[in-house]
Amino acid sequence: MGTITRPNTYTAGNTIDPTENNDNETTIYSEFNGNIDNANIKAAAGILESKIAFSTSGHSHNGTDSKAIPNGYGFAITGTLTTGTNLTNAIIIIGAQTITKAYAYCKTAPTGADLLIDINLNGTSIWSTTQANRLTIAASATSGTQTSFDTTALTDEDIITVDIDQVGSTIAGADLTIILK
């Protein structure tokens, strides 16, 4: 609702109209009974986090303080791409999260065959054993995304690693960046 405005004011010596008095009170009651918003709370209010309902998206709330959770985890492989396992830094997950999308970009496109990327959670692919849903950059393209996963739940201290299962057959592709959201 915002800042409360008094509908009626009174002057000394005048009779107070009960209807006007009720209008003033109703305005206050209406605001406090379910309509308080950000405009009604001063910056230094000091409201404890334990008294605030939060969306869990983007933050970890423990009732005392908030901790930002990264929106994405990044991996990079520089140079000409080759197949192999554990080709990037390992990422340690912070807090419980859900995988929603994977992005891939390479500066030099693979040609002759698609680039197939596997993301592993604690050593096991987040996709089934088939390669149908793996993160892919199509031959001659420089980017790809994936929103289908067999495993989406991440917990605190899980480890994420990246494998490359296939590179381009004519040009392998080069300088790969992967973001896991």
C-alpha positions as CSV (number, residue, x, y, z in Angstrom):
1,M,0.0,0.0,0.0
2,G,2.8,2.4,0.8
3,T,2.9,5.4,3.2
4,I,-0.3,6.0,5.1
5,T,-2.1,9.2,4.5
6,R,-4.6,10.6,7.0
7,P,-8.0,11.1,5.2
8,N,-9.3,13.6,7.7
9,T,-7.7,16.2,10.0
10,Y,-9.3,18.1,12.9
11,T,-9.0,21.7,14.0
12,A,-9.1,22.7,17.7
13,G,-12.6,23.8,18.7
14,N,-14.4,21.9,15.9
15,T,-16.6,18.9,16.6
16,I,-15.1,15.6,15.5
17,D,-17.4,13.7,13.1
18,P,-17.5,10.0,14.1
19,T,-17.5,9.0,10.4
20,E,-14.3,10.9,9.7
21,N,-12.7,9.4,12.9
22,N,-13.7,5.9,11.7
23,D,-12.2,6.6,8.3
24,N,-8.9,7.6,9.9
25,E,-8.9,4.4,12.0
26,T,-9.9,2.2,9.1
27,T,-7.0,3.5,7.0
28,I,-4.5,2.5,9.8
29,Y,-6.1,-0.9,10.4
30,S,-6.2,-1.7,6.7
31,E,-2.5,-0.9,6.3
32,F,-1.5,-3.0,9.4
33,N,-3.7,-5.9,8.6
34,G,-1.9,-7.4,5.7
35,N,-0.8,-4.5,3.6
36,I,2.5,-3.4,5.2
37,D,5.2,-3.3,2.4
38,N,8.7,-2.1,1.9
39,A,7.7,1.6,1.9
40,N,6.4,1.2,5.5
41,I,9.7,-0.2,6.9
42,K,12.6,2.0,7.7
43,A,16.1,0.9,6.5
44,A,17.4,0.7,10.1
45,A,14.4,-1.4,11.4
46,G,16.7,-4.3,12.4
47,I,14.1,-7.0,11.7
48,L,15.6,-10.4,12.4
49,E,16.0,-12.8,9.5
50,S,14.2,-15.5,11.5
51,K,11.0,-13.3,11.3
52,I,11.1,-13.0,7.5
53,A,9.9,-15.6,5.0
54,F,12.4,-16.0,2.1
55,S,12.4,-17.5,-1.3
56,T,15.3,-20.0,-1.3
57,S,16.3,-19.0,-4.8
58,G,19.7,-17.4,-4.8
59,H,20.3,-17.3,-1.0
60,S,20.9,-19.6,1.9
61,H,19.0,-18.4,5.0
62,N,19.6,-19.9,8.4
63,G,17.6,-17.4,10.6
64,T,20.6,-15.4,11.5
65,D,22.4,-14.3,8.4
66,S,22.2,-14.7,4.6
67,K,24.7,-16.1,2.3
68,A,24.5,-15.7,-1.5
69,I,24.5,-18.9,-3.5
70,P,26.1,-18.6,-6.9
71,N,23.7,-18.6,-9.8
72,G,26.1,-20.6,-11.8
73,Y,29.3,-22.6,-11.6
74,G,31.9,-22.0,-14.3
75,F,34.4,-24.3,-16.0
76,A,37.0,-23.5,-18.7
77,I,39.2,-25.6,-20.9
78,T,41.7,-23.5,-22.9
79,G,43.3,-24.6,-26.2
80,T,42.4,-27.3,-28.6
81,L,39.8,-29.7,-27.1
82,T,40.5,-33.4,-26.5
83,T,38.4,-36.2,-25.1
84,G,39.0,-37.2,-21.5
85,T,37.8,-37.2,-17.9
86,N,38.2,-34.6,-15.2
87,L,39.4,-32.0,-17.7
88,T,38.6,-28.9,-15.6
89,N,38.8,-27.7,-12.1
90,A,36.5,-29.4,-9.6
91,I,33.7,-27.3,-8.2
92,I,32.5,-27.8,-4.6
93,I,28.8,-27.1,-4.2
94,I,27.7,-24.6,-1.6
95,G,24.4,-25.5,0.0
96,A,21.5,-27.4,-1.4
97,Q,20.6,-26.4,-5.0
98,T,18.9,-27.7,-8.1
99,I,20.4,-27.8,-11.6
100,T,18.2,-26.0,-14.1
101,K,20.4,-25.4,-17.2
102,A,23.8,-26.0,-18.6
103,Y,25.5,-23.6,-21.1
104,A,28.5,-24.2,-23.3
105,Y,30.5,-21.9,-25.5
106,C,33.7,-22.4,-27.5
107,K,35.7,-19.8,-29.4
108,T,36.5,-22.2,-32.2
109,A,33.6,-24.4,-33.3
110,P,33.9,-28.1,-33.7
111,T,33.5,-29.3,-37.2
112,G,32.8,-32.8,-38.7
113,A,31.1,-34.0,-35.4
114,D,29.3,-32.5,-32.4
115,L,31.2,-31.6,-29.2
116,L,29.7,-33.8,-26.4
117,I,30.2,-32.6,-22.8
118,D,29.5,-34.6,-19.7
119,I,29.0,-33.1,-16.2
120,N,29.6,-35.4,-13.3
121,L,28.2,-35.2,-9.8
122,N,30.6,-36.9,-7.3
123,G,32.0,-38.9,-10.2
124,T,28.7,-39.9,-11.9
125,S,27.1,-38.3,-14.9
126,I,24.1,-36.1,-14.3
127,W,22.7,-37.7,-17.5
128,S,21.8,-41.3,-18.0
129,T,24.4,-43.6,-19.7
130,T,23.1,-42.6,-23.1
131,Q,24.5,-39.5,-24.7
132,A,21.2,-38.2,-26.0
133,N,20.8,-35.4,-23.4
134,R,24.4,-34.5,-22.8
135,L,25.4,-30.9,-23.2
136,T,26.2,-30.5,-26.9
137,I,27.7,-28.0,-29.2
138,A,26.6,-29.0,-32.7
139,A,29.2,-29.2,-35.4
140,S,30.0,-25.8,-36.8
141,A,28.2,-24.0,-33.9
142,T,30.0,-22.2,-31.0
143,S,27.3,-22.6,-28.3
144,G,24.8,-25.0,-26.9
145,T,22.5,-25.4,-23.9
146,Q,20.7,-28.2,-22.1
147,T,17.7,-28.2,-19.7
148,S,17.1,-32.0,-19.4
149,F,18.9,-33.8,-16.6
150,D,18.5,-37.2,-14.9
151,T,20.0,-35.8,-11.7
152,T,19.3,-32.3,-10.6
153,A,19.7,-32.2,-6.8
154,L,22.9,-30.9,-5.4
155,T,23.8,-30.9,-1.8
156,D,26.4,-29.0,0.2
157,E,30.0,-30.2,-0.5
158,D,29.1,-32.3,-3.6
159,I,31.8,-32.2,-6.3
160,I,31.1,-31.3,-9.9
161,T,33.6,-32.2,-12.7
162,V,33.6,-32.1,-16.5
163,D,34.5,-34.7,-19.1
164,I,34.6,-34.3,-22.9
165,D,33.1,-37.4,-24.6
166,Q,33.5,-36.4,-28.2
167,V,35.2,-33.5,-30.1
168,G,34.8,-32.4,-33.7
169,S,36.3,-34.9,-36.2
170,T,37.7,-32.3,-38.6
171,I,38.3,-29.5,-36.2
172,A,38.1,-30.5,-32.5
173,G,37.0,-27.1,-31.2
174,A,38.9,-24.9,-28.8
175,D,38.6,-22.7,-25.7
176,L,35.5,-24.1,-24.1
177,T,33.5,-22.3,-21.3
178,I,30.8,-24.2,-19.4
179,I,28.3,-22.7,-16.9
180,L,26.1,-24.9,-14.8
181,K,23.1,-23.0,-13.5
